[in-house]
């Protein structure tokens, strides 16, 4: 364990300021994430340097299509999460240490410590050295919600920046102003999930709230952080034309250059009875995004679809050809379309 940075104290109660739950945590308990705990009046990050998942991924897996496309990224994550999505694809690491219901705001230290002991030790220095040695250009804080292990991410990102590495957050968008002030200057890119556009949907299935996510996206869009947004299109949950139009219009209202990934749901966790998303549904969602004026809309999680590739928004020629998460051909010339010289937005 390591003492957290983002918290305040009031007698024996600590208030965590990392995410927008702003958990007030009594002695011997944890916040909703189950990994930030009050130990003798101090907030401790119980998973500092303890990763349960690490892998070298293609950066397209995050997904990021306009940030160093075709490169590898070192991805790390811990147990725990401040969300409790019924469709979570990584529930075995994000939800295992928590109670079934978000209303139970505490967890017993002995249970979470048993899980943490199964994790791998990886200090910030070791993570950065691994990237430098293997010529990997960036680190992703992902798999679970990185905001809950923000002090670990901060120290790794800061050291990585000193070594010339890029840093990426893959997030559900519950960062506080305090969190962004703390780590924002070390982040180069973010992919934020926008899971729905109805408060009742967020409450029922994600057990969180919509407005804080929208506020985070709005704030990040104003920063010098490359931003892409992902919506997992789930049949019967968020796949209506009306809701998809609302999401697309929101993104376009911020910046039409923000890439939107509409990805296919596959039955998982507590939504095993929901049908998977069809390719037809993703094509419909993509058209909605393009009709809203977005320059880049991608389909995902069904390899081989036409809209995995990057098309020039001016002449509509393919400028980056993909299959699944792999780049087959990058036709960009100094960040511009090879055919019409249109500037393609991103970090290349």
C-alpha positions, 0 to 999 in steps of 0.5 A, spaced: 500 500 500 501 507 498 498 513 501 494 516 496 495 523 494 488 525 492 484 525 498 482 530 504 481 528 511 476 530 516 477 526 523 477 519 522 473 520 515 477 521 509 474 523 502 477 521 496 477 526 490 480 521 485 473 520 482 466 523 482 463 519 487 467 523 492 467 517 497 467 519 504 470 513 507 470 511 515 476 507 518 477 500 516 473 501 509 474 502 502 471 506 497 466 504 491 472 502 487 474 497 493 482 499 492 482 505 496 481 504 503 482 508 510 487 506 514 488 509 521 485 516 518 489 516 511 487 514 504 491 508 502 492 506 495 492 498 496 494 496 488 500 501 488 505 497 483 500 491 483 498 489 476 493 484 475 493 484 467 499 487 463 500 486 455 503 489 449 497 491 445 496 494 438 494 501 440 488 500 435 485 495 441 484 501 446 481 503 441 485 509 438 485 510 431 488 517 430 494 516 435 500 513 433 496 508 428 500 501 427 504 502 434 505 497 440 502 500 447 504 497 453 497 496 457 497 495 465 491 495 469 489 493 476 483 489 480 477 494 482 473 499 478 468 505 480 463 503 475 459 496 476 457 495 469 452 489 467 456 488 461 463 489 463 468 485 458 473 485 464 469 483 470 473 478 472 478 483 474 474 490 475 468 487 479 471 481 483 473 485 489 467 488 490 460 487 493 455 486 488 451 492 489 454 499 488 450 501 494 455 497 499 460 502 499 465 498 503 469 492 503 473 488 508 480 489 507 482 482 508 478 480 502 481 485 497 488 483 500 487 476 498 486 478 491 491 483 490 496 478 493 495 474 486 497 480 482 504 482 479 509 487 482 511 492 477 513 499 479 513 505 475 521 504 474 520 497 471 514 499 467 518 504 464 524 500 463 520 495 460 518 500 454 524 503 453 528 496 452 523 493 447 522 500 444 515 501 445 513 508 445 507 508 449 503 506 456 496 505 456 492 505 463 487 500 462 483 494 463 479 497 469 478 504 470 485 507 471 482 513 475 482 508 481 489 507 481 491 514 479 497 515 484 500 509 481 498 511 474 501 518 475 508 516 477 509 511 472 506 517 467 511 522 469 517 517 469 515 515 462 514 522 460 521 524 462 523 518 458 520 520 451 514 515 452 506 517 451 501 516 456 494 514 454 488 513 459 482 508 457 477 511 462 469 511 463 470 518 464 469 519 472 475 523 473 474 529 478 477 536 476 482 534 482 484 528 478 485 532 471 489 537 474 494 532 478 495 527 471 493 531 465 499 534 464 502 527 463 497 524 458 497 525 451 491 521 449 484 518 452 479 514 450 473 515 454 467 510 454 460 514 453 456 508 454 449 511 453 445 518 453 440 516 458 440 517 465 436 511 467 440 507 462 447 509 466 443 508 473 440 501 471 446 498 467 452 501 469 450 503 476 453 510 475 450 517 472 451 520 465 452 527 467 459 527 470 461 523 464 459 528 459 462 533 463 469 530 463 468 529 456 467 536 455 473 538 459 478 533 456 475 536 449 478 543 451 485 540 453 491 538 449 489 531 450 488 527 443 480 524 445 477 519 442 470 516 444 467 509 444 460 507 445 458 499 445 452 498 442 448 493 446 441 491 443 435 493 447 439 498 451 442 504 447 441 502 440 435 506 438 436 511 432 434 516 437 439 515 442 445 514 437 443 521 434 443 524 441 450 521 442 453 523 435 450 530 436 453 531 443 460 529 440 459 533 434 457 539 438 464 539 442 468 537 436 467 534 429 474 531 429 473 527 435 473 520 432 467 515 435 468 508 435 461 504 435 463 497 437 459 490 437 457 487 444 458 480 445 454 477 451 458 477 458 457 478 465 450 479 467 448 480 460 449 473 457 442 473 455 442 479 451 443 478 443 450 480 440 450 486 436 449 485 428 454 488 423 448 491 420 446 495 427 453 498 427 453 500 420 446 504 422 450 507 427 456 509 423 451 512 418 448 516 424 455 519 426 456 521 419 450 524 418 451 528 425 457 531 421 463 527 425 469 526 420 471 519 423 466 514 425 469 507 426 465 500 427 469 495 431 469 488 435 467 485 428 473 484 424 473 485 416 467 490 416 469 496 411 469 501 416 475 499 421 479 503 416 480 511 416 477 514 410 479 521 408 473 526 410 474 530 403 475 525 398 473 518 401 479 514 399 482 510 404 488 513 408 489 507 413 487 500 411 485 496 417 483 489 418 481 488 426 486 491 430 491 491 425 494 496 420 495 493 413 497 499 410 498 507 412 497 511 406 498 518 410 503 523 407 505 527 413 499 526 416 495 528 410 491 524 405 495 521 399 490 523 394 487 530 395 492 532 401 486 533 406 489 534 413 487 528 417 486 529 424 490 526 430 497 524 432 501 521 427 
